[in-house]
């Protein structure tokens, strides 16, 4: 757990999505939940160690299993975009298979503990924007789409902290299996307009807006290749580091992303 401002803590060491918490005068607001039950329980304990106040809200930037299946261990009123509801039904039915596909090594460690998981529906949904005013702390949730139809970011203006969800990854390729690149680029440019000292990506280490700029360049390279009909993915593959166990998976992501982008351009 790393404290990045007076009110915001993050954890980037869990397998799966990064998680954070914002301590406000009214209670704790969590952003995402660890996907592994042992990690989720540890995160809940860590939150209690930094604040006597309860978790009052838990915001998921999308419905994907690595962001949401640990919600049941944290408490608080769950906040998601309204487009998450259909995807959550798929997560509820198939999160074990999803977990094994994307994180096979971790799955083998925690498959028995996954029996404790209960995939919860949100108590609060919204369409475009949601603002939580919690004493002198404001938490803004904005729908962007792009990474998937429901993707949002979370911004704490007083702390100049931006949780991007999977709109931005640091030091690794983005997952593009549900991408809408027009929306994604629009969202990246909108986030560039925010005043940000600390950017918490969906995956990877805490950084700044340079990560947004780099992803824009990656998508611009993809677009050039898509327009030229260039099927060589090596330049795209080398744009970010790749974990050895994910080499073929990342190649699949890039090929799928190029095909999606060609479809949008058509």
C-alpha positions as CSV (number, residue, x, y, z in Angstrom):
1,X,0.0,0.0,0.0
2,X,1.4,3.4,-1.0
3,X,0.1,6.7,0.2
4,X,0.3,9.1,-2.8
5,X,-1.5,12.1,-1.2
6,X,-2.9,13.1,2.2
7,X,-6.2,11.3,1.4
8,X,-5.4,8.7,-1.3
9,X,-3.7,5.3,-1.0
10,X,-3.1,2.8,-3.8
11,X,-1.9,-0.8,-4.2
12,X,-0.3,-1.8,-7.5
13,X,1.2,-5.1,-6.4
14,X,-1.8,-7.3,-6.6
15,X,-2.3,-9.5,-9.7
16,X,-5.1,-8.0,-11.7
17,X,-6.4,-4.4,-11.6
18,X,-4.8,-1.7,-9.4
19,X,-6.9,-0.7,-6.4
20,X,-7.2,2.5,-4.4
21,X,-9.0,4.2,-1.6
22,X,-9.9,7.8,-0.8
23,X,-10.4,8.8,2.8
24,X,-13.0,11.5,3.2
25,X,-14.7,13.1,6.2
26,X,-17.8,11.0,5.5
27,X,-16.1,7.6,5.0
28,X,-13.8,5.7,2.7
29,X,-14.3,5.5,-1.1
30,X,-12.7,2.5,-2.7
31,X,-11.8,2.3,-6.4
32,X,-11.9,-1.3,-7.8
33,X,-11.4,-4.4,-5.7
34,X,-8.7,-7.1,-5.8
35,X,-9.8,-10.2,-7.8
36,X,-8.1,-12.7,-5.5
37,X,-10.0,-13.4,-2.3
38,X,-6.9,-13.4,-0.1
39,X,-5.8,-10.1,-1.7
40,X,-9.2,-8.6,-1.2
41,X,-9.3,-9.6,2.4
42,X,-5.8,-8.2,2.9
43,X,-6.8,-4.9,1.2
44,X,-9.9,-4.6,3.4
45,X,-7.7,-5.1,6.5
46,X,-5.2,-2.4,5.2
47,X,-8.0,0.1,4.7
48,X,-9.1,-0.4,8.3
49,X,-5.6,0.2,9.5
50,X,-5.6,3.7,7.9
51,X,-9.1,4.8,8.9
52,X,-11.7,4.1,11.5
53,X,-14.4,5.2,9.1
54,X,-16.3,2.6,7.1
55,X,-16.2,2.0,3.4
56,X,-19.2,3.9,2.1
57,X,-18.8,3.6,-1.7
58,X,-17.0,1.2,-3.9
59,X,-16.5,2.4,-7.5
60,X,-15.7,0.0,-10.4
61,X,-14.4,1.7,-13.6
62,X,-15.8,-1.3,-15.5
63,X,-17.5,-4.7,-14.9
64,X,-14.5,-6.9,-15.9
65,X,-13.8,-9.7,-13.5
66,X,-10.4,-8.4,-12.4
67,X,-12.0,-5.1,-11.2
68,X,-15.2,-6.4,-9.6
69,X,-15.3,-9.9,-8.3
70,X,-13.6,-8.9,-5.0
71,X,-16.4,-6.3,-4.2
72,X,-18.1,-8.7,-1.9
73,X,-15.1,-8.6,0.6
74,X,-14.9,-4.8,0.9
75,X,-18.4,-3.4,1.7
76,X,-19.9,-0.1,0.7
77,X,-22.4,0.9,-1.9
78,X,-21.2,-0.3,-5.3
79,X,-21.2,2.3,-8.1
80,X,-20.9,1.3,-11.7
81,X,-22.0,2.7,-15.1
82,X,-25.4,1.4,-16.2
83,X,-23.8,-0.5,-19.1
84,X,-22.1,-2.8,-16.6
85,X,-25.2,-4.7,-15.8
86,X,-25.3,-7.0,-18.8
87,X,-21.5,-7.7,-18.6
88,X,-21.9,-8.5,-14.9
89,X,-24.2,-11.4,-15.7
90,X,-21.4,-12.9,-17.9
91,X,-18.9,-12.3,-15.2
92,X,-21.2,-14.1,-12.6
93,X,-21.4,-17.1,-14.9
94,X,-17.9,-17.3,-16.1
95,X,-15.4,-15.5,-13.8
96,X,-13.6,-18.7,-13.0
97,X,-12.8,-19.5,-16.6
98,X,-11.9,-15.8,-17.2
99,X,-9.6,-15.8,-14.3
100,X,-7.9,-19.0,-15.4
101,X,-7.5,-17.7,-19.0
102,X,-5.9,-14.4,-18.1
103,X,-4.1,-15.3,-14.9
104,X,-3.5,-19.1,-14.9
105,X,-0.7,-19.1,-12.4
106,X,-2.6,-17.0,-9.9
107,X,-5.8,-19.0,-10.5
108,X,-4.1,-22.3,-9.4
109,X,-3.1,-20.6,-6.1
110,X,-6.6,-19.3,-5.2
111,X,-9.1,-21.6,-7.1
112,X,-10.5,-23.0,-3.8
113,X,-10.9,-19.5,-2.3
114,X,-12.9,-18.4,-5.4
115,X,-15.8,-20.4,-4.0
116,X,-16.3,-17.5,-1.6
117,X,-16.8,-15.0,-4.3
118,X,-20.3,-13.5,-4.8
119,X,-20.6,-11.2,-7.8
120,X,-22.7,-8.3,-6.7
121,X,-24.8,-5.9,-8.7
122,X,-24.3,-2.2,-8.2
123,X,-26.6,-0.3,-5.9
124,X,-25.9,3.0,-7.8
125,X,-25.7,3.3,-11.6
126,X,-25.4,6.4,-13.8
127,X,-25.3,7.3,-17.4
128,X,-22.8,10.1,-18.0
129,X,-21.4,11.6,-14.8
130,X,-21.7,11.1,-11.1
131,X,-20.3,13.4,-8.4
132,X,-19.9,12.5,-4.8
133,X,-19.5,15.4,-2.4
134,X,-18.0,14.1,0.8
135,X,-17.1,17.0,3.1
136,X,-14.2,18.9,1.5
137,X,-13.5,16.0,-0.9
138,X,-15.1,15.6,-4.3
139,X,-15.1,12.3,-6.2
140,X,-16.0,12.6,-9.8
141,X,-16.9,9.6,-12.0
142,X,-17.1,10.1,-15.7
143,X,-18.2,7.7,-18.4
144,X,-15.9,7.5,-21.4
145,X,-16.2,4.1,-23.0
146,X,-13.4,3.1,-25.3
147,X,-11.8,0.2,-23.5
148,X,-15.3,-1.3,-23.1
149,X,-18.8,0.2,-23.4
150,X,-19.0,0.9,-19.6
151,X,-15.4,2.2,-18.9
152,X,-15.2,5.3,-16.6
153,X,-12.5,7.2,-14.9
154,X,-12.5,8.5,-11.3
155,X,-11.0,12.0,-10.5
156,X,-10.4,13.6,-7.1
157,X,-9.8,17.3,-8.0
158,X,-8.7,18.4,-4.6
159,X,-5.9,15.8,-4.6
160,X,-5.2,16.0,-8.3
161,X,-5.5,12.2,-8.5
162,X,-6.9,10.4,-11.6
163,X,-7.9,6.7,-11.6
164,X,-8.0,5.9,-15.3
165,X,-9.3,2.3,-15.1
166,X,-8.2,0.4,-18.2
167,X,-8.3,3.5,-20.3
168,X,-4.6,3.7,-19.5
169,X,-2.0,1.0,-18.6
170,X,1.6,1.8,-17.6
171,X,4.4,-0.3,-19.0
172,X,2.2,-2.9,-20.7
173,X,-0.1,-3.2,-23.6
174,X,-3.8,-2.4,-23.2
175,X,-6.4,-5.1,-23.6
176,X,-8.5,-4.2,-26.7
177,X,-10.9,-7.1,-26.9
178,X,-14.0,-4.7,-26.6
179,X,-12.3,-1.5,-27.9
180,X,-14.0,1.4,-29.6
181,X,-11.0,3.4,-30.6
182,X,-12.9,6.6,-31.5
183,X,-14.3,6.8,-28.0
184,X,-11.0,5.7,-26.4
185,X,-9.0,8.5,-28.1
186,X,-11.7,11.0,-27.2
187,X,-11.5,9.9,-23.6
188,X,-7.7,10.1,-23.5
189,X,-7.7,13.6,-24.8
190,X,-10.4,14.6,-22.2
191,X,-8.3,13.2,-19.4
192,X,-5.3,15.2,-20.7
193,X,-7.3,18.4,-19.9
194,X,-7.6,17.5,-16.2
195,X,-5.1,18.8,-13.6
196,X,-3.3,15.7,-12.5
197,X,-0.3,15.1,-10.3
198,X,-0.8,11.4,-9.8
199,X,-2.3,9.1,-12.5
200,X,-3.3,5.6,-11.2
201,X,-3.5,3.4,-14.3
202,X,-5.7,0.3,-14.5
203,X,-2.5,-1.8,-14.5
204,X,1.1,-0.8,-13.9
205,X,2.8,1.7,-11.6
206,X,1.5,5.1,-10.5
207,X,2.6,7.7,-13.1
208,X,1.6,11.0,-14.7
209,X,-0.1,12.1,-17.9
210,X,2.9,11.0,-19.9
211,X,1.3,7.6,-19.9
212,X,-1.8,9.0,-21.7
213,X,0.5,10.7,-24.3
214,X,2.3,7.4,-24.9
215,X,-1.0,5.5,-25.4
216,X,-2.2,8.1,-27.8
217,X,1.0,7.5,-29.8
218,X,0.4,3.7,-29.7
219,X,-3.1,4.1,-31.1
220,X,-1.8,6.6,-33.8
221,X,0.7,3.9,-34.9
222,X,-2.1,1.3,-34.9
223,X,-4.2,3.6,-37.0
224,X,-1.4,4.2,-39.5
225,X,-0.9,0.5,-39.9
226,X,-4.6,-0.1,-40.2
227,X,-4.9,2.5,-43.0
228,X,-1.9,1.1,-44.8
229,X,-3.1,-2.5,-44.5
230,X,0.2,-3.3,-42.8
231,X,-0.2,-6.6,-41.0
232,X,3.3,-6.6,-39.4
233,X,2.7,-6.2,-35.6
234,X,6.3,-6.3,-34.4
235,X,6.5,-2.5,-34.0
236,X,3.3,-2.5,-32.0
237,X,4.4,-5.6,-30.0
238,X,7.7,-3.9,-29.0
239,X,6.0,-0.6,-28.0
240,X,5.5,-1.8,-24.4
241,X,7.3,-4.5,-22.4
242,X,5.7,-8.0,-22.5
243,X,5.7,-10.5,-19.7
244,X,7.1,-13.8,-21.0
245,X,4.0,-15.8,-20.1
246,X,1.8,-13.3,-22.1
247,X,3.7,-13.2,-25.3
248,X,1.2,-15.0,-27.5
249,X,-1.8,-13.4,-25.6
250,X,-0.5,-9.9,-26.3
251,X,0.1,-10.8,-30.0
252,X,-3.6,-11.9,-30.1
253,X,-4.7,-8.6,-28.5
254,X,-2.8,-6.6,-31.1
255,X,-4.1,-8.5,-34.0
256,X,-7.6,-8.2,-32.7
257,X,-7.1,-4.5,-32.0
258,X,-5.9,-3.9,-35.6
259,X,-8.9,-5.7,-37.0
260,X,-11.3,-3.7,-34.8
261,X,-9.6,-0.5,-35.9
262,X,-9.8,-1.4,-39.6
263,X,-13.5,-2.0,-39.0
264,X,-14.0,1.4,-37.5
265,X,-12.1,3.1,-40.3
266,X,-14.3,1.3,-42.9
